[in-house]
Amino acid sequence: MTRGRAQDPNVCGVTAAIAVVDGKWKSGLIWLMESGPRRPGELRRELPGLSEKVLTQALREMEADGLVRREVHDVRPLKTTYSLTEDGQELAELLDTLSDWGRRRLARLTGLQPAS
């Protein structure tokens, strides 16, 4: 899906929403930042396999989409933190609901009880 669809007023709302969280790492990043501001190194440690390059790209896209706020603290060495904006927090709540649905669906497909 192209990034332009995230801001195209002529697409379906679901398509615009999915364009914002499209990719392997964004939903996980949102989930981690839901509990509060995080430094990039923390995010990489908590998502094994996420490279620094891909993390930087995802955070820049999420910032451009208004989901995260980047704050540079004036200390030496420089300290940068990322946190969810109001839109990001709202999306996190919606993703929680979608996650619950996904767990229930997987449980039905596998015949197992959903994890709590």
N, C-alpha and C positions, 0 to 999 in steps of 0.2 A: 504494500500500500504506500502511496506517495505521501510525503510529509505535507504537501500542499493541501491535502484533503482535511487536515486538522483545522484549517482556517477558511475553507471554502464554504460560503453561505448557501451554495446550491447543491450540497450533498445532504443525504439523510443524516439525522442527528446521531444515529448509532455509528454510522461510518465515520463521522467527525470525531466521536468519542474514542473509537477504536484506533484511529490514526494517532491519537495522542499517547496511547499506551502500547502501540505496536512495537514489537521487538521482544527479545528474550529477557531483558533485564529490567525494564521500566516498572513493571508491577512489583517486582521484588524490592527495587529501590524505594518505591512509594511505601510499601509495607514497612521497611526498616525506618524510614523517616517519620512514620506515623507516631512513633514514640518520642520524637523530639529531634532537634538538630543533630546532624552527623558530619564528621569530617570525612573527606574522600578516602583516606586510608582505612577508616573504620568500615566504610561501605564495601571496599574491596575485600577486606578480611572476612566479612560476613557473607559474601557471595563468591565462593570459590569458583575460579574459572573466568571471572570478570577481569579483563585486562584494563590497565590504566587508560589506554586509548579509547576503548569502548565506553568506559565509565565517564570519561570527560565528554565524549560525544553525546551520550545519553543525558547527562546533567545539563549540557548546553541546550539540547532540544527541549528538555523539560522546563528549563528556565525561560526559553523563548515562548513556550506554550503557556506560561504563567502558572505552572504547577509547583515550582520550587523557587526559593529565594536564596541567592548566593550572598554570603556576608563575609567580607574580609576584615579580620580583626587586626588592628594596628599594634602588633607585638612582633618581636624578633625571636625566632623566625616567624614569617607571616603565617597566620592561622586562618584557614578558610573553612566555613561551615555551610551546610545546605540544610534548609528546612522547608516544610510544605507551606505553601501559601493557603489562603482560604479555599481557592479552587482545588488545590492539591488535596487538602483535607477532605473536602466534599467528595472528590473522586475516590479517596481511600475508603471512605464509608461505603460508597457504591461498589467498590471492588470487594469489600468484605462480604456483601450480599451475594455478589456473583461467585465468590469463592465457596460460600455455603451451598449454593445451587450446584456448583461443580462437584463438590464432595458427595452430595446426595445422589447426583447422577452417576458418579463412579461407583458408589455403593450399590445402586440398582443394577448396574451393568455387571458387577463382579459378584453380586449376591452377598456382600459383606455389609456390616453395620458401619454407618459413617462415623469418622473420628470426630470427637468433640473439640 
